[in-house]
Amino acid sequence: MHERTEAPRLRNTLENAARYRYRNRPAQPGQGRSSAPTEQVLQSLAAHKQRLGHVRAQVRALTAQRNVSLAQAVGSGLRISAAAGILGETVPGTRRIALAVDDPPPAALSRDEHVHALQTVRTELEAAATAKETLERELRLLVAQAYALGFTDEAQLAALAGLPAESVRRSLPCRRRAG
């Protein structure tokens, strides 16, 4: 028998050529640039997004703990102005926080123990807030890298990073000059 050989067919060449391509983006996901850096950036974005979620939850928990500790301290007789000095807040802000907590659990602590508890919570909250800001800064850098690799949709980048769209818009190099 005689085998028949065919010239290699270019599948869907006309279909791919007729499709609209977004600016700064290859026609197909695997076409143009290698996918290794893209995968690395996507994995880094996912990991940073997860860490940012944990840090945000930690900040919320520490804030709730600070509010309850403040309400307990004020309920035990610590002056609001003293508590404001310990927390680094204004007196009206401290008063608002202390009064916002409904029925704080009773605490049989001395004044010094309340002061120490407030100082500890403040230190932990400042450390968590610093970690959150650092992670958000790193995420904005990763978003800029992803944009350079061809991810041009700001909403998609915001979803991948877990950041607000406005923050993503500000971190993109081409958007900073325009807006």
PEDA-V104428 format. One record per residue. N is the residue number from 1. OMEGA is omega as a letter, one per 40 degrees, with the letter a starting at -180 (NA if undefined). Layout:
n-><N;N>
omega-><OMEGA;OMEGA>
//
This chain:
n-><1;2;3;4;5;6;7;8;9;10;11;12;13;14;15;16;17;18;19;20;21;22;23;24;25;26;27;28;29;30;31;32;33;34;35;36;37;38;39;40;41;42;43;44;45;46;47;48;49;50;51;52;53;54;55;56;57;58;59;60;61;62;63;64;65;66;67;68;69;70;71;72;73;74;75;76;77;78;79;80;81;82;83;84;85;86;87;88;89;90;91;92;93;94;95;96;97;98;99;100;101;102;103;104;105;106;107;108;109;110;111;112;113;114;115;116;117;118;119;120;121;122;123;124;125;126;127;128;129;130;131;132;133;134;135;136;137;138;139;140;141;142;143;144;145;146;147;148;149;150;151;152;153;154;155;156;157;158;159;160;161;162;163;164;165;166;167;168;169;170;171;172;173;174;175;176;177;178;179>
omega-><a;i;a;i;i;i;i;a;i;a;i;a;a;i;a;a;a;a;i;i;i;i;i;a;i;a;a;a;a;a;i;a;i;a;a;i;i;i;i;a;i;i;i;i;a;a;i;i;i;i;i;i;i;a;i;i;i;i;i;a;i;i;i;i;i;a;i;i;i;i;i;a;i;i;i;i;i;a;a;i;i;i;i;i;i;a;a;i;i;i;i;i;i;i;a;i;a;a;a;a;i;i;i;i;a;i;i;a;i;i;a;i;i;i;i;i;i;i;i;i;i;i;i;i;i;i;i;i;i;i;i;i;i;i;i;i;i;i;i;i;i;i;i;i;i;i;i;i;i;i;a;a;a;i;i;i;i;i;i;a;a;i;i;a;i;i;i;a;i;a;a;a;a;a;a;a;a;a;NA>
//
